[in-house]
Amino acid sequence: MKENPVIYVDDLKGVAEFFHYLYRSDIRAVGIDTEYRPGLAFDDRGKTENFTLRQPLLLSAAALRYFREKASYRLYVFDLRKPEVTRGLVRLNDYDTKYVGHFLNTDLLTLLGLGIKLRGSFYDTYLAEKSLELGKGHRELDREHEKILALYDDNPELAEEECQRVEDAYYEKRYSLEKSALRYGVEHQFAKAKERLQKSFVNMPLDRAFTQEQIDYAAEDARVSVDFYLQQYKSLSSLGMNLYLERGTFPLIPHLADSQWHGLKIDVPPVSAAREAIKRCLDREVTDLKNKYRFKNHRSHKERISCLKRLGLLGVVQVRGRGKISLNRKMLKKLCKLHPFFKELLKISSTNSLLGQVDRLIQYLDSNGYIHPQLNLLGAKTTRITTTRPSPFDKRLRPAVVPSTTGRGLFELDVSVAEVILIALMSGDQNFQRLCMNGDVYLKLGAEIAPNKFESADLEAIKNGSADFENLKTKYKLIRDGLLKPVVLALMYGRTAKSISDELEWPVSSVQKVFADLKRKYPKLFDFIEKQIWYGGKRGFVRLPYGLRIHVEKKERWENRFRNNPIQGMCSVLFNIALLNCYEVAHRLGAKIILPLYDAMLVDCPLDTYEECIRVLKQIMENAFQSQFPDGIAKVCIDVNDKDPRCWNKNGLSDSLEKLASFDLDDTKGQTFA
């Protein structure tokens, strides 16, 4: 393509000339990039970027034009500090084109702060490049995750958030703009100076003029994005992967940016009250532990080892290098029966974890009492949307999320037992599909493989289909969630009978018998799983609908990835399509999807259309899943949490925050947050 000089725009006349060029030319795409001065918030780990505090500086646009079948582009850089420029650019709200960028979410959030909401289609070169290598590089990431989990072994929630930070940084480096473009022979002119130029915007006074180098650098980012996107698109098309990105990924970009910008409103006073109660409880638990076991610092590995020696328990824990012992929460739960010391540590770990979640929730509040979780497309290995800053928090804290204004209410739509029903549909095993119909699949399986765990009347009701499954799920919660569900998922995901036996404290022979019974009753289901492993091992990747692929590196227990990823990936693909359809309809009903979370979505809508919103969006979600399996006799069920629209809650349990706030160790006689 022919090089063009950069046109710097700092007045309304320049904006008008830009739109005149757009409307009179055959524009195929507009590459965009923004530069901004970060808005910084502070926490106990230092600085963190808060996008609601950003100061937009520059918008660069590379307009890709075709004339007589020859491509060229014109480069513009707009000074977003000038009010007349931002007022003029609001016209972009009515201009329909394809926008190309690298990390488009960042650019859209910056423009939303100026009242500019782009319309048209979107193409993110970062997401496209990442999708081409989904699953690659996880060996290196897994090593980093192991280090973090060892460092924060007593706080898994903090470890998960730290793992996500490391993962984000890894992908941003691996698929940076300059590295991605270079794979297609497009060189970034400022690749070696990129870090220096990015820093030049951070502390730049708002009244200082931009240097020519800063202007050229901003334009180069937009130029490079639009320059290599056509070649990248050819690579996607040759593998058949463009369809999913165009149908289930790129269209979600502006919707997720909008959800992130509006955020979730937090009822701050009860959260603050709950924090004080949790802190008092933690202080009391730590003091009791120190007094009972002669601790000065309960976090000290040296003191823990000394205490375990005195108690004669050192042999039951694993001592790592440098004299450190691993006592994560999962291990503490297993050790609780051996000695009260482990139970005391578990109480402290659980309370400390909950306190950390409350602190991070408060940390990410903006000045209006909202949090703005970061929503990441293709965030997980299985392509699911992930949520960070803050990460998903304890269900007891969810009632802190309230409707945005009076006259509105919240409800949640959740895909129920999605993995089990999807594998029934994918395998074509109609016997297993019938089991998934009209009732809870785990309880119905339990009636077949462990009938002695049920009362005779309940067992009979389950078998003849007359059972009240909602009540039975509560009545047999420990059996269902602690035994039946782990066994079924273990079979699907390749866990051994020994690992299930250790976790459930069930004889290995009993677990093996359950496994054998299920395989005998549903041979087509397990034949499908084995074929996924065989074909996947030959290909080296999992193939999902619409051409998406997840690569699997052959390492220890790699076969389980071929069991897990087809199911998880299928669920992610169909949920994203359902989510997109819901976004496009919700605004017509006056509703807002404020948070997609795993296989669920949280919706804020007017109370006078509350029931209609639930009915319409629930039907849309069901249709998206069912359309993939028109011949299946089982249907994916959508659970609706709508019993108390005043806040986010599960099954109407909206008083958990008040219970935490009124918590007093002296009055509860040993009750804990565990």
Phi, psi and omega in degrees: 000148182285134179287146178227148176292155180279132178261113180270127185242121178226019177211171184293329180297317179296324178295317180298319178295325178298312180292325177300319179294317180300315187283336182264355184248160177274080183276123180266330180196157176234115175281134182231153174203148179238148171242140183210160173268119186299143170267121188255133168248165185234140175224188184290350177255010178110213185277146173220142184280128178245108189294337180290345180257007182296148172250103180298138181244304185224145167241124176252143181223128176246105184275112180275120187237144174245130177223118184054045177064013176251135183268141173210169178218154175240135186256129177236144172229121185255135177276104184281359175281344182271118182302323182292330178291312180295325177296320180291324183287348176300339176298341176299337178301336183251003182260121184258116178205184174264126178256130181243137178196170178248119191062058184300331180305318180298316182292319181294322178295320179297318181288326177300327177295342179257006181081016180257114181241102185293144174236158184127206177252161187229149178218116182255113183293333177292310180297323179296315180293321179294322181295330179293338183235026181307128179095342180280150178082005184285340178298315179294319179295320181299322178297318178294321179298320179298320178296317181293317180298325177290324181289322182247045187293341179262005180216079186298329180294316178294322178298318180297318180293321180292321177299320180294323177297315180297319181295317178300314181296322180297313183289323179297326178283316182295323183244038176298161183302312185293322179289319179296315182295323183296332177296340181250015176079014179256120184261136176272120186296337183249025184304318183283338182254008188300313182297318179296318182288325176299317180293334182295340179272342191296308183251023184289125176300142185291341181264003181273140179287147177287143175281161178297327179295319178297319180294315180294323179296316179299318180293326182296322178300316179292319181298314183297318180302311184284338183287322183257358185292326180295320178291321178296320180297324177297321178296317178297315183295322181295335178262358181074020185266350183294331185298313181294317181298320181286333184262325188236000182238295184302319180296340179281343186305307181293327180293315180293324177297321179294317178298318180294322181294314182288322173075189181244129179281133182248132174279095194291316185306312179294331177294316179296319179295320178296322180298316180298319180294318180294320179296318178298318180297316180298315180301318180294318180295319179295318179298316179299318180296316180297319181290320183288321190240016174057051177264145165259321179223108185291345178274347183290124178294325180297316180290326177297317180297317179299318180295316180295326176296316180298325182273355181071031185243006186297331182289347183266356180242162181263123177264118181272183178300155179062028174067032179254144178244143181266116178228062177286172189295324180297318180290321180299323179298323179289328186272351185304326183288342183280323184196144179301337180304316181292326177294321178296318178295323179296318178301315181295317180299316182293317180293318179296322178296316179296320177298319179298321179295319178296317180298319180289327176297315179292322182301324185268008177291140172268184185292344180260006179083026178247150166250154184230076182303140177281128183250120188247114173289144184054035186285326182259169178301330183263017175076006180294154172286127178253158182237126179223167174055061003270162173289165177307133186254170184309140182301333179291341179268350185298327177299352174293338179276122185234166179301154185293325179215169174294151182087004178235160180220165180248146167212159182237135173251127187229129177286116186275137180035049187301315185298318184293314181292322181294320179291330175297318180287319182294323182282337183075013179282100186290332176296318179288327177297320178297325178296330182278353183270145168053060176143176183280122186295326182290319178292323179292323174294321179299323179296335180273318189260341180218059184297336181291350180275354186243152171291149187301320181294318179293321180298317179295319180295322178295317183291324182267001174083012182260007185288149171270091190294330179297317178291321181292328177298324177285316183297319183250034184303315182296319180290315183295305186279332184266343183232300188293312181298312178301323181293315181296312181293327178297319178297317181293325187255008168086018176286151183277159176299325180296316181294322177292320179300316180295320184288319185264355183055047179245145178301141180302320181298325179291318178295317179298323179295318178299314179302313182296320179297316181294318180295326179288323183281331185231065184295325182294324178298311184282335172294320177299316180298315181295324178293324177300318180294315184294308181294320179298320179297325177289319183281321185091006179206159175268131180259127182244170179303152177064025171087356182293144181232145172237114181284146181235119177278132182283109177215196185303128178056038180296336181300328182294332176296326179282344170280315189280310190297324177299322181286309180297319180294318177299316179298318180295314181300312183289324178294319179299320178293318177297318180298316179299315179299322179292320177302316186290338180262328188303317185294334178290337179264004182078014183260159176229130170276110188264344179199112167275133186219109183056250180252026184226164174220140178257129188238137175248121184214163177297142180294330182285347174240021186302307183294322180295318179300316180299312183298314184291311183291324177297318180295321179298316180297315180298318181296321182298320179284318185291330182297335179284337183228067185297336182265357181287142180268345175265152180234143175292132182263140177250116177277139179246122174257096187223019186286336177220096184288357183288342181199172176281125182203170178247120178055035176079004180278078187260005183255012184296326180292319178296323178296320177294319182293329181266007184294131177220119185300324182294329183271342188260356173052056173095358177298142182231176177272359184296000000 
